[in-house]
Amino acid sequence: MLDDGFHVYDTTLRDGAQQEGLNLSVTDKLVIARHLDDLGVGFIEGGWPGSNPKDTEFFRRAAAELDLKHAQLTAFGATRRAGVKAADDPLVAALRDSGARVVTLVAKSHDRHVELALRTTLEENLAMIRDTVSHLHREGQRVFLDAEHFFDGYQADRAYALEVVRTAAEAGADVIALCDTNGGMLPDELAEVVATVAGLGARVGIHCHDDSGCAVANTLAAVQAGASHVQGCANGYGERSGNANLFTVVGNLQLKRGMRIVTDDQLAEMTRIAHAVSEVTNVTPSSQQPYVGLSAFAHKAGLHASAVKVDPDLYQHIDPAAVGNDMRMLVSSMAGRASVELKGKELGYDLSGETSKRVVDRVKELESQGYTFEAADASFELLLREELTGARQRHFEVESWRAIVERRPDGSMVSEATVKLHAKGERIIATGEGNGPVNALDTALRVALERLYPELARLELVDYKVRILEGSHGTGARTRVLIESSDGTGEWGTVGVEDNVIAASWQALEEAVTFCLLHAGYDAG
């Protein structure tokens, strides 16, 4: 941590893991914790030891395998059960024995939840908070308290919600985090409540959910009102609509409010970390996520591109490099000459003069036929090369190809493809099998060329998308195929458009292989 005066507290490994479809192994949690530590967060909530075997195992392994340089690992749990002393409660013992120097306790602060969910009295709930906090505090652990459903509780019974805060603070809790558990608060009303609670003298934190789309705004409003502890999740993960996006919160506090949350070098790692966490969770990252999204600094409209060409700050609220991101120019039918020139410069080509006009006209014509180059940078670069050299890039000439799908008597499906082509003075015929016609064509093309171009062994099809274009109907509709490929060092997209889905796929495959060979340093013959 840079300073204990302000806390950035991550709860991805517990609250974020409650997102639908997100399942983290113990190893996943250890990897994510290291990434969050690289960002420089102050606290990483590891889970609830004693409540399930996975979280208990995480804390056991973390003690031996995690070497955190910035963050402190935090154990999450609940106050003792009603009618049982904290020292005798097995779940409290699990927190005590977890090895975590910091414990976060969740406690009810809404009177109806106390009576209906805990099925105890308001007085006993206060005793549970007092006993558990003071017990763990005496045992040498730092205690934070999450006041669950605080804002709803404050509206229902203000005096009781405030008494929960006073009780926890007097018992030794360092921070009382006010939780908008149902995510229904708006920034102005939330800030008013936070200011009132901060006036009691307790150290106040904030924990917001995004059910009304205000989790980040509510977190910022809480800080402005006196909160000095913010909780959130990587990429906004969490139950229902998610939690406050920790990356957006950190970016806003540091770059907009001028607060020293993490070092500049750590902030510059934020985009990498956001995408690394997405890889571990296997949750597709939102391209439009603020600061770290692939499209966060992408410009498409011709008017925007013309302005960005003069000064990037005219259409960008920060320098993308500050968070480790990049400005991108998207080429589409909306693009003007400035967009094309900037995209060409990004790819290393000089498109000044009439060349840019020819490219713009070509792009608009192709997009009218169904092509799109926003996600097909490689196809666009091949188009640029063709316009600059006057010839299509060719490492091989295709004579013919075919693909068949056979359903066998046992019910199995087999696809087989044959490719005939010319490369380096040879006529080559190759066949390949696959789990579909496109996979079979891909295999056959590799078989034909890998002997002459061994670099193709590293080529991998990463993603494949098919879209039926407007203007046609049924199975005879015009089809667009987008293919994402990788050679282990970079990724690129190619596009194909035909009336036949296999023909469109072949077009995108052929361009993917051509670009791979250019990327490997082969000049086109």
Steps between C-alpha positions, in 0.01 A plus 500: 500500500611853431316654795261363760313828479302374201411139423437326168337171595438230241231236547523322163593166655186495716227741392610505136505121491124501565441613141285264297718265295823594677673213678847542648728220610747551783778535243293760310460702818872491572579622147245783519634606841848542348360715219311720747814535709682622187238774470585612853167450677520516878282203592393182321202318647583132452169342597319355799719243679300235682188548287615275215802277428621709203544821699659315791745342256569840342619651828711193573672520162522880505710486816760291318467617138406870500775757540297820488706815464229761543174343618393334822285190476164535672274225633125553476241365741195575708447604858442221750172316513230615736534357849860379450816672623736615225786305657293179467361550149675267249461742208658780704777255590558438127552876453733509798701205371506603131836672528354823361608811685176674398145370546188648342178419682160531340227619738134585459416869525140481375249428777276280282797286393596450864155382593411304184835367373699460823183429701631678804442826684648838417680501835654156441623607156687791660645259757613266222682788330659624823612156616644385164685822418649534846600130511690509169648837588635358827643205305716748304307519175397822331123505456290664230120479513271482196169651608273299271188669354608817681330757276169314489528453875575869550182591313295250704644571847769766501573478872563124490723514191713769666515297821653211303777736387561632853507151650753371247727803535495488881581126493814563296404485132742712297261552210124475465418449132148614417348254252248581229428129484197523273671759277202734493649826628568813296812713553343809658296312759784260575750784551269665751482185710878440483568856617268448797671175601848648454396774740476241779880471500526139379713421197257441214534277195271436205386178327266547202313272264401608150130412478409859417812555288646734761756288687805696381323837529378410850852397603644832379221691672572314824868594485403863444273474806773363728556129429868401505459130415357383165403146410452361151563212262725458199307569178183565703442131572234406752153366562206632293628818327838482667702709744672834457769451236824535692698602192260782416498617861881505520529675163250768597643565845858525374453671164192713572521575869880515518524248784813287538332158491775292334831593338504625140680181395233286665222700334667446163460124560123526554391403147731200495377389841134541405545275198718253689226459761245448220715220364504327838125540560422405138254790486517691172618853581267787416658690211327819619620481860630844604878548501596136429255388229622428148265770369559752779718711270377379161390761246268423211316809380679702232437826686665362814796367304559837336515663843717224651744541213554861611504429874402165663380684812209649304314167521680324787452581866846367599817373338428125451860418593430612857297182552696282259248526217536620140314728263353307207360619172206300363453487125141479380252659265486789748873564454644798318850561369625595847389163642677312224818706526516452877428127471767471234747683723409264785586207270817666368382625158508848348158562346533867418370640173269312266572161657281576801211604276526174302504299821198686641304442180600134498401449864161663451433290193595177676296584810198559277546136397507380862868519595610652829856592595453608862587150624705403193820700519693240302256514209524878504880489496493263202267746328745784573789303355298430187422868451863603561661234278226454243494124557344258748741338743554140390715230658298233321244477220189291557394282210195353669360375828206289607346379827258218565304395807416132539257344744607141554275201585604513866370858523841666513571808288827538310617799297770470236659770286735502200712800403693541173745791486832625361781625728870559437475341157326185620148370440374356826193289573413446866209360695391544857229383737330700771199527727336722238563620144683816610726306735569249221590780255727657761675164550541439127644847443756448776594157366559655158719786622677404825785322320581822311406735784570326833388811695141400423529225761454774761187642337188446708139594436395680819143601417247451221183705455226477237241767436209492259484841334188708452335520161467128438284229647523145624776259408585697186603812693837668450746403772789674674769301680751649743801294604743587779841332467820488702857383452584515870650848481210698358134480401324628189158494343392426143164522326326319216162573338322269257158356431639165619619470862780258407625733225497794743689289753759402239556865410565591864722192547708580190558856621588376850772275355627774270529745787671238716769462234544877471524518880769229484704712258424336166469742208215423266603333177 
